[in-house]
Amino acid sequence: MNNFKVFKLRATIFKTILRYKSTQSSAEYCLDSIKKYDYENFLCTLLLQNLARSVALAVRGLNVEISRVTEQVSQVNTGLMRLKFWEEAIDKCYLKDFKQVPKHPVAIELFKAISRTNLSKRYLKNLVVARQNTIDSKHFRLIDDLEKYVEQTVSSTYYLILEGSNVRNLDIDHAASHLGKAQGIVQHLRSIPYSRKLNFIQIPEEVLVKNRVSQEEILRGTVSKALTDCVYEIASRAHQHLQKSKQLQMKIPRGETKRVFLPAIPVEIYLDKLQQVEYNVFDPELQRRSWTLLPKLYFGIWKK
């Protein structure tokens, strides 16, 4: 790819940021929040167009707020109260009365998105309910439990963004489901080095038991063949979902709908890097942002 095309992509992203910065403060809040806590999705969101981008800002902004609840509080009851606030905020956004909406930037953006599009409330509620059900958990018992969780917390965001793009198609939703699972699993793999801080073990118990790895080894950051075997098993599941999603995406025409699936690119980049470091999730190379991401995103927009 020539340098001009990469420069053009960067200019597009920069102009989009400036446009939000100079207009609505609620949109600016969502933009800054996603950039700070969900950078790869931030880039992919900026590359969406028109209404889809506005919906993605609201949905991803909401998901950031909800996901950070467990990181910000140490008491379960306090966390549940904050999650209850967002659950009620979602309900109020559907009343079509702006006066009822909490004066929080994310709630305001969500109200705007719901007012302009027909977003399914159940997908928004999934983001909250999944956290409510796991807020006092320290790990997942089964891989299937992890998959169910990321289906609710990540795949649901894709369903909503597709609805914001006026796309309602079972095949496309199927591709979105697999991508959400792949991305969600990768997010958990990336969080393993921060297990002590998060007070959560990302590798399901059944995988640890099978490979005879203790939770304390993960908390200490001890690298072993057994631990890399655990990571390999989880990463393989993510890779399977990613490949299935890519196969289904081949049926999607090039255009706005295709852009919704751009996060598949950073997911694949991480899985490739993880393989290169032999599934050592503590390798510093995995914490570095990939310089190839922007060119690959540009190519992802235009390839058939």
C-alpha positions, 0 to 999 in steps of 0.5 A: 500500500502506498504512503499516500493512501495511509496518509489519507486514512489518517487524515480521515480519522483526524477530521472525524475526531475534530468534528466531534471535538467541535460539536457535541460534548456528549459525543466527545466524551464517548469518543475520548472514553473509547479512545482511552479504554478501547483503542482498536475499536476506537479506530474502527468506529471512526471508519464507520459512516454517518448513522452507524458511527453515531450508534457505535459511539453510543454503544461502545461508550456504554460498554466501556462505562459498564465494563469499568464498573468492576474495575472501579469498585471493591464492594459488590453491592456498590458495583451492583448499584452502578450497574442498576443505574445503567439498566434503568438509564437504558429503560429511560432512553426508550421512553422517548422523553429526554427529560427522563434521561440521566444527564450523563454523556453516554446516556445522552448519546444512547438516547439520541441513537435510540431516537434515530434507529430501532435498536433492540433493548435486549442487546443493550440489557445484555451488556448490563445483565452479563456483568450483574451475573458475574460481578462476584465471580473470580473466574469462569468454570468452563470455556462455554461460560466464557463464550456465553459471557462474551456473546452477551458483552461483545457480540451484542455490540455488533448486533446493535451497530448492525441495527444502526446500519439498518441491517437485519440479516441472520447470516450477517448476525451469525458472522457478528456472533462469531467475531464477537466471541473471537474478540471477547476471548482475545480481550480476556487473553490480553487481560491475563497479565493484569489478573491480580489487579482485576482480581479475576482469573481469565482462563476457565477453571476446566482448562487450568485443571486439565493442564495442572496450572494453579491460579497462583501461577497466573497471579505471579506471572509465572511462565510455564509450558503448562500455562502456554498450553492453557493459553493455546487452547483458549486462543485456538477457540478464538481463532476458530470463531474468527475463521468462521466469521471471516468465511461468513463475511465473504457473503457480505457485499463491500460497503458500510456493512463490511466496515462493521467487521473491521475489528476482525483485523486487530483480533487477527493481528494479536492472535498472530503475534501470540503465536509468534511468542509461543503463547506467552501472554506475558511477553512485552511484544504483545503490549505494543501497538501494531504499526501495520494496523492502520494500513490493514484497516484501510485495505480491509475497507476496500477489499472484496 
